[in-house]
């Protein structure tokens, strides 16, 4: 449950779109905390803040911050602009937020999306981890630098899109035209109720040529076959297919992960694409150096019963990854430490680029 603390802001560290990282003195110790100014107001040095420190005390990686719940002495004023949205996200929690979704009554996009049922053959790259997003885009833009890419964020990881420095950096670099937050996630350029309506919004509102679907930072896994948030990758394949898109599966693979279940092709990909995805998709299979290449080929062979296995040369992709405008990191490993993981994601971007009309 929630572990509450109060403290005093001692320093403002860094900010990115939608988030502020600060230092807070709590019981004589300095802790790193994160605030979302749209929810709590912007913290200042000297403010007394109320914190949730549960993830920090558990020593979690991506979520290892104390989170600012409120600045009790300086509550933000109500906006002068009436919020016409009536969609609630993070529902029935103390910090539930009201947003205006693209498909709801009163939205300027309501009529456009009311009867929309197709994304018109748009390539949709699906990935398990948030860390795949910049690598997918690196492979995509290496082949099609002028295409328009939109990120459709699932709610299996972080709920606020503002948590992601990756998204902020990609947006600043012009690599992302927009982010659509779906399900319980929020804070994107566009809000949508489901991945289905999020894909429709990406195509018809944001003008996407290609969409990338993945959860936010901080996936959840239990080391069991079904108990991981990346199961939703298989559902995203189904959503893309039912809307007339061209789903492309990005494989999670590694020869650097110390956990046997994630060596070669991760069991996450085998389960999500082999068991959950009922619609056929293009599975991007990078042509990697031996012995990993043979292991990957053997691992994905059962997926050919339902899907199209697309072998992808990786020449030029490492250079494209090194030119990425944001740092590449997965499970604490950078590009040099887990090159195969990032090449696999970039290969999916290369497949999506090949599906675009010339």
Secondary structure, DSSP 8 states (H G I E B T S, - for coil): ---EEEEEEEEEEEEETTEEEEEEEETTEEEEEEE-HHHH----TT-EEEEE-HHHHHT-STT-SEEEEE-TTS-----SS-----EEESTTSTT-EEE--TTSTT-TTHHHHHS----TT-EEEE-SSTTHHHHHHHHHHHH-TT--EEEEEESSS-SBGGG-HHHHHHHHTTS-SEEEE-TT-B-SSEE-SSHHHHHHHHHHTS--SEEEEEE-SS--B-SSSS-BGGGHHHHHHHHHHHTT-EEEEE--EESS-SSGGGSEE-HHHHHIIIII--S--EEEEE---TTHHHHHHHHHGGGGGTSEEEEE--TTHHHHHHT-SS--EETTEETTTSHHHHHHHHHHHHHHHHHS--
